[in-house]
């Protein structure tokens, strides 16, 4: 597989995960906000495709997937990050002279 194809697929998965994370956050915040408090506990109001607790699980697992994808993304681009940092530090050193 070509490097550009691999990066395209990686970024596509990353983007979809972020989109679904945003959607689940929107549902939890606006569609299924925490209901009235009874005895200090949060009582879900309704369901929207799933229960509020299921949406929370989805949101949390998407967060885990995003962290994993971030780590994979950094690992895949480690050489580029290293050389860009090295290049930037070299430019800063030349400016000081």
C-alpha positions in Angstrom: 0.0 0.0 0.0 1.3 3.4 -0.9 2.1 5.8 1.9 -0.4 8.4 0.7 -3.2 5.8 0.5 -2.4 4.6 4.0 -2.4 8.2 5.3 -5.7 8.9 3.5 -7.3 5.9 5.1 -5.9 6.7 8.6 -7.1 10.3 8.4 -10.5 9.2 7.1 -11.0 6.9 10.1 -9.7 9.7 12.4 -12.2 12.1 10.9 -15.1 9.7 11.1 -14.4 9.0 14.8 -14.3 12.7 15.5 -17.6 13.2 13.7 -19.3 10.4 15.6 -17.8 11.7 18.9 -19.2 15.2 18.1 -22.6 13.7 17.3 -22.8 11.6 20.4 -21.7 14.7 22.5 -24.4 16.7 20.8 -27.1 14.1 21.6 -26.0 13.9 25.2 -25.9 17.7 25.6 -28.9 18.8 23.7 -31.2 15.9 22.9 -30.9 13.9 26.1 -29.7 16.3 28.8 -29.7 15.0 32.4 -33.2 14.9 33.8 -34.4 16.1 37.2 -32.2 15.1 40.1 -33.7 12.8 42.6 -31.7 12.1 45.7 -28.6 13.6 44.0 -28.7 11.1 41.1 -29.1 12.0 37.5 -32.3 10.5 36.0 -32.3 10.2 32.2 -35.4 11.8 30.6 -36.0 9.9 27.4 -34.5 7.8 24.7 -33.2 8.8 21.3 -32.4 5.7 19.3 -30.7 4.4 22.5 -30.9 5.2 26.2 -28.8 8.0 27.7 -26.5 5.4 29.3 -25.9 3.7 26.0 -25.0 7.1 24.5 -22.6 7.7 27.3 -21.0 4.3 26.6 -20.7 5.1 22.9 -19.2 8.5 23.7 -16.6 7.0 26.0 -15.6 4.2 23.6 -15.3 6.7 20.8 -13.0 8.7 23.1 -10.8 5.6 23.6 -10.8 4.9 19.9 -9.7 8.5 19.2 -6.8 8.2 21.7 -5.7 5.0 20.0 -6.0 6.6 16.6 -4.0 9.7 17.8 -1.2 7.3 19.0 -1.2 5.5 15.7 -1.2 8.8 13.8 1.8 10.1 15.9 3.6 6.7 15.4 3.0 6.8 11.6 4.3 10.3 11.3 7.0 10.1 13.9 9.8 10.6 11.3 8.2 13.7 9.9 7.6 15.1 13.4 11.3 14.4 14.3 12.7 16.1 11.2 10.4 19.1 11.3 11.3 19.7 15.0 15.0 19.3 14.1 14.6 21.7 11.2 12.8 24.2 13.3 15.5 24.0 16.1 18.2 24.5 13.5 16.4 27.6 12.1 16.1 29.1 15.6 19.8 28.4 16.2 20.7 30.2 12.9 18.6 33.2 13.8 20.4 33.6 17.2 23.8 33.8 15.5 
